[in-house]
């Protein structure tokens, strides 16, 4: 049982280490970087995760700062609260610094319903 859990956890970790994309909510942005709030798989929780009880992997919320360069292709307007998908040069789980290859705005920020009285 424990060996199976370890093998499953290691297989998931191995497959995620090459991930070069992230999706999330824009926290802030400048001309040179964007900060995105996202959920990433919690590697440390995988070691004790019960794969028989749940098919939803344990995650942790994180703010990632991603560099924007002159070569980054941005489609849409980066606005706090907007939902984005970002392709990165580096592996998301394995790098301290991430550089955006492309940023695709998937949805604008949600607006509060107006209260006209």
N, C-alpha and C positions, 0 to 999 in steps of 0.2 A: 504494500500500500504506500509506504513512505517513499520507496524508490520510484514508484509510478508518478507520484506527485512531483518529486524532484525532476524526473525526466520531462514531464509535461511543462513544468515551470521553466526549465532550461530551454526547451524547444521554443516556447513563447518568447523568452528573452532573446534567444538567438535570432528569431524572425523579426523582432522589433528593432534590433540594433541597427539594421540597415535603413530604417524609415527616414525618408527625407521630405516629409510633408507634415504639416500641422494645420488644424482648423481651430478657430476660436473667436472670441470677442475682442475687438480692439479696445484697449484700455487708453492708449494715447499713441500719437504718431507725430513725427517731425519729418523733415526732408531726408534725414539720414537713418532713421530707425522707426520701428513700430513695436509697441509692447502689446502682446496678445495674451489674454487669459484663456487657458486651455486645460483639458483634462488629459493626463498621461497615465499610462499603466504604471502602477506602483510596484516596482521590481521587488522591493523588500517584502511586500505582502504576498507575493506569489509563492514564496517558499513554504508558507503555511496555509495557502489557499486550498479549500476543499473543492476540487474540480467536479466531484459527484453531486454536490449540493447546488452549485450555481454555474451558469454559463456566462455571467457577466463578470469580467475581470475587475479586480480592485484597481481603482484609479486615485489619483491625487490631483488637485487643482494647482496650477502653477502659472506664474506670469513669466513669459519668455520675451526677452528683448532680441529682436531680429534686425540686423543691419540692412539698410536699403542702399544700393550702390547705383551708379549711373547705368549699369547694365541690367538692373532689376526691371522687369516688365510689370507694371501696375495697371490692372484693369478695374476701373471704378475709383471712387473717392474714399480715402481712408479717414473715417470719422469715428470718434469714440462711441462705442455701443454697436458698431457695425459688425457683421459676421464675415470672416475672411477664411480663405484657404490659401496656405503659403507653401510653395515648393522651396526647399533649401538646398544649398550646396553641400552642407555638412549633414551628417546623421543626427537627428533630433535627440536621441537618447545618449549619444556618445560624445557630444561636443559641448564645450563651454560657450563658444561663440557661434552664432548662426547667421548666415548671410542669405537673404532672399534672392532666389532666381526669378520667381514670379509671385505676384500677389493678386488673387482674384477676390473681389468683393462679392460675396454671395447674397447679402441682404443689408439694407440700410439699417440704421438704429431704429429700434421701436420707439414710436412717439406716444406720449401719454395722451389719453383722450382729452380733448379740450373741454373745459367746464364753462360753457357759455350760459350765463344766467340772465 
